[in-house]
């Protein structure tokens, strides 16, 4: 049918996201992902259809201008906000007395609806908009902080604040009833010593334990960043070998706008392969590149140009000039000028960041596309990247789409 997404199964292919979700949910009956009863299965269908009919269109109309997919239209955006608010009220009313949408545990309904709302909560839904829907917010945060969700989407930074579900606030201790003097024994002050409950809560936040957990989380992130950088490096090496490219631009997702992590990813991309390693990683130190990572708070940009002896076009590209050109296109701040790169092929690296400013319509994910276009435009102007006007069927593709079919090449 020529459509995406598509799921390949031993019996054939299935397209349409909702159909794929239903198929996967039914694969393991013991998980109750399609409900634990015939009625719950009906509820799963109900909420999947609800997401398709009541959320998909207004969500797209609200976030697509932010992502740069369509032009901004105030009237359409306001209409989308109203439609989503109506849908949110339905969800909030249903979830006021329920933990999940259908049944006692997470089902395909929770997966489909929460993922439909993930980008809105990350990009456009602030605390003020979400305030009338506390049950919905509680449910959404509960979903995206489940281990199974985190394993796929990672930790999500929401525009409205932390993705950690808020703990229920303990009821305040009742004030002691007024009594006559004889009744006022020393037991009364003891009752007021209820702050001990607070002390218990403070003890739970053990600084040493918190530090260990933070260190563990950072170690996990480092491994993820290094792995993604190494994989992207191999893909760039392949694109360079096949297309004769000396420079390339792409995105790295895992740093989520952290400039230090993005620089680590660049180092991993440039590293020589480990001859004893199971997989090839890095391998693209000879290719000049600029990489981008968008988070909710900022867009991080790292540029790299190897030594001229390893790249025939390196002499055409001044790393500082290139970075300033890209920075000017998106209002970025250059935080590191050309300095020695941690690369076996030598060269220099630069760093720049673009702070998010929703009030001014500046969103990192949107600035990323503008910055990447500016980076390629500069390379073309210097003759360091192929012009984009060829009708040749073998014309090199670039950017994020460059690797979609890399395994088929």
N, C-alpha and C positions, 0 to 999 in steps of 0.2 A: 504493500500500500504506500510505501515511500514516506511513512510518518515516523516521528520521534515524539516521546520515547517509545521504545519497542522492547519487549521481553522475549528472548529466544528460549523456547522450551523443547524438550525431546519430541513433542507432538506438533510443533509449529510455533509461529510467532503470534504475540498478542500486543496490540498497540492500544493507545488511550490510557492515560495515567490512572483513572478510576478503575478501569477493568484490570489493569496490572495489580493495583492495590488489593482488589477483591481476590484475585487469583492467589497472590502470595499469602493473604490472610487465611485462605482455606487450606493451604498446603499442610499445615500442622494443626489438626483439630484439638490436640492436647493443650495448645497454648491459649485457646479461647479468643484468638485474635478476631474471629468473626462472630464472637458472642458465645455464651455458654448455653443458650437455648434458642429455639426458633424465634421467639419474640425479640431477644437481644440481637439476633442476626438482622431482623427487620429494622431495629434501631441503628445498627451499623450502616445499613443501606440508606436510611433516612438522613443521617448526618453527612455521609459522603455526598449525597445528592444536594444537601443543604449547602455544603461548601462550593459545589459546582455552580449552583443556581443563584445563591445569595451572596457569595463572597468573591469568587474568582474575578468577575468583571469589575466591581468597584475597587477591589484591591489593586488590580492592574492600573486602573485609571488614576489612583492616588500615587502609587510608587513609580510607575513607568516614567513620568516626567523627571522624578528625582534621579532615576537611573540613566536618564538621557535617551530612553528608547523612543519617546514621543515628546512633542512640544508641550509646554505647560499651558493649561487652560484653566483659569480660576473657576469658571462656572462648572466645568466638569469635575474639578477637584472637590469643590464644595458639595456637589451632588454625591460624589463617591463617599465623602465623609458622612453624609446623612444616611446613605444606604448601609454603610458599615455599622453605624451606630444602631440602626434598627436590628441588624443581624446580631450585633453584640448583646442587645437587650434580650433577644430570644435565647441566646446561649447562656447569658448570665442568669436568667430566670430558671432555666433548666438545671444549671449547675449549683444553684444556691443550696440545694439539699443533696447534691450528689458530688462524688469525687471525680468520676469520669463520665463520659457521655453515654456509654451503653454498658451496663454491668458493673461488677465490682472491681474490675481491673482495666488496664489499658487495652483497647481494641483498635482495629484498623480505623475506626471513626476518629479516635483521638489523634492517631498519627496523621491522617489526611487533613483534618481541620487545623491542628496545631502547625503543621508545615505550611499550610495556606497562609497562616498568620505570622510566620517567622519573620519574613522581610518587613512587613508593616511594623511589627514591634521593634525591629532593629533600626528602621529608617525614619518612620513618621509618627508613630503613636507615642505621644509623650504622657507624662503623669496626669496632666489635666484632662486629656481626652479619655484616658483609661479609668479615671476616678469613679465614674458611675457604675463600673462593671467589676467590682472586687472579686466576685466568685469566678468570673471568666479569667481574670488576671491570675488568681490563685491556681486555677486549673492549668493554665498555659505554662506558668513557671514550674508547676509540678511535672508536667510532661517533659519539658526541655532539659530538666535536671536529672532525669532518669538515666542510669548508666547506659542503657541501650541507645538512647538518643545521643548522649555525649560521645559515644563511640563513633557515631556517624557525622554529627554536625559540630562536635566540639562544644566548648563553652561559648555561650552567646552573650554578647553585650547589648543590652536593650537600651533604647533611647530614654525610657522612663526610669532606668536604674537597674539595680542588681537583678540577676536572673535567679537568685536563691530565694526559694519560697520563704516568706516571713513566718517566723514562729508565732503561734497564737499568744497574745498578750495575756499574762496572768491577771485574774481579777484582783483589784486592790483589796487589801485586808479591811474588813469592816471596822469602823471607828468604835471604840468601847462605849457602851451605853452609859449615860449619866446615872449615877447612883449616889446614895447617901454616903457620908463619910465612913461609917463602919464597914460598908461593903467594899470600900476601896482598899483591898489588900494588895500586897506586893505582886500578886499574880497579874494584875492589870498591865503594869509596864511590860511584863514578859510577853503579853499578847502583842504589844506594839513592836516587839522586837522581831516582827515578821520579815524585816529586810534580810534575814538569814537566807530566805529563798533567793534573794538577789545575789547573796554571796556565793551560793551554790552555782548560780549561773556564771558568775565571774570565774569560779574555779574551773568550769568546763572550758573556758577559753584559756587554756594553758599556753603561755607564750612559746614554750619549748615545743609543744605539740604542733601549734600553729606554724612555727618556723619550719618544722620537719615536713609538714604537709605542703607548705609553700615551696620548699626546696624540691619535694617530690614532683609537684606540678610543673615547676620550671624545668626539671630534668626531663620530664615527659615531653614538654614543649620543645626543648632543645633537640631531642631525638627526632621529633616530627619535622621540625624545620630543616635539620640536616638531611633527613631522608628525602623530603620534597625537593630541596635544592639539588641533591645528588641526582635524583631522577630527571629533573628538568635539564640538568647539565648534559646528561646522556642524550636527551631528545634534541637539544640544541646542537650537540656534536653531529648527530645524524642529519639534521637539517642543513648544517654547514657543509658536510661532506657531499650530500646529494645536490644541494642547490648552489654550492660555491659561495655561501654567505660568509662575510667577514664580521658582520654585526647583526644583532638580534635584539628584540624587545619582547618581554612577556611579563606575566604576573606570577606572584608567589602568594598563595592564600594563607598558609599557616601563621605567618608573623602577625597578621591582622593589624597592620599599620605600625608595628614596633620596628623602629629603624635599626636597633641593635640586632634584632632577630633577622631582619632582612639582609643585613650585612653578613651575618653568619651563613645565610642561604647562598649569598653570592660566593663566599669562600668555598662552600661545598660544591657549587657548580663548577668552580675553577680547578678543584683538586684533581690530581692525577689519580687514575683508578688503582685500587688495591689489587695487585696480581693474585693474592690469595683469597680475595673476597668472593662471595657467592654471586653477587651481581655487580655489574659495572656501575659506577657512580662518578659524577663529576665529568671529567674529560673535556670540558669546554673552555679551558683557560686561554686557548688561542683565539677565541671568539669574543669580540667586544660586545658589550651588552648593557642594557638598562632594564632594571626590574622594578616592579611596582607592587605594593601591598596596601590594600584599603581596609581600614578598620572603621569603627564608628566615630572615633575621635580625630583621626588624621589619616592622610595618605603618605606613605613612606616611599621614597625613591632612592635607588642606589645605582650609580653609573660605574662602568668599568671599561677601560681601554688597555689592552695588553701592550707589551713592548713591540716596537715596529718589526723586530726580527722574527716575530711569531705571527704577524698579521699584516698582509700586504696593503691593507687600507688604513692601518692605525695612524699613519702620518697625516692622513686627511682629516682626522677628527681630534680636535682639542677638547679634552675631557671637561675642563672648566667652562669653556664656551658652550659646549653641548648641554651641560647641566643648567647653565644660566638661561639658555634658550627655552628649555622645557619648563623651568621654574617661572619664567615670565608668562608662559601660556596659561598657568593656573594659579598664579600668585603664591608660589611656593617660596619657602625660605631655605637658602642653601646653608646647611649647618656644618658641612665639611667640604673644603676645597680639595683639589687633587692631591692625594697622599698615596704613599706606597701601598700597593695591593698585596694581600696575603694570597699570592698566586704563584705557582711554579713558572708561569710565563711572564712574571714581572708586571709592569704597568702601574696604573693609578686608579683609585676609586674616589667617588664623590658621594655625598649624601644630601638629600633635601626632604623637607616635610611640608605638607599643606594641611593646616588646621581646619577642622570642620566648623562650619558656621551656618546652621540650618536657617537662621533668621535672614541670612543673605543668600540663601539658596545654594550654599557650598556644601556638597556632600562628597566625601572621599571616593565613593564608588563611581560617581559621575566624573569627578576630576581625573580619575585614573584613565578613562578613555581619552579625555582631552590631552592629558600629558603624554600618553603613548603615541597619539597621532602626531604631536609636536616633535617627539623624539624621532619618529620615522621620517618626518618631513625634513628635519635637520640632516639626517644621514643621507637622504636623497639629494639634498642641495649640495652636499660635499662629494657626491659620487661614491658613497660608501654603502649604498643599498640600492637594489634594482628599482627602476621607475615603475609606477603602478599603471602604466598605460598599455601593456602588452595584451594581445588577444591569444597568445600561445596557451594551449590547453595545459602545458606543463608549467605555467607561471607559478612562481613560488608564493605560497600563502604565508602569512605571518601573524604575530600576535597570538591571542589565546586559541584561535581556531587552527593554528598551525599544527597542533599536536593531536587533533581529534582522530585522525586516521593513521597516526604514525606507525601503528603495529601492522598496518596493511601494506605499508610501502616496502 
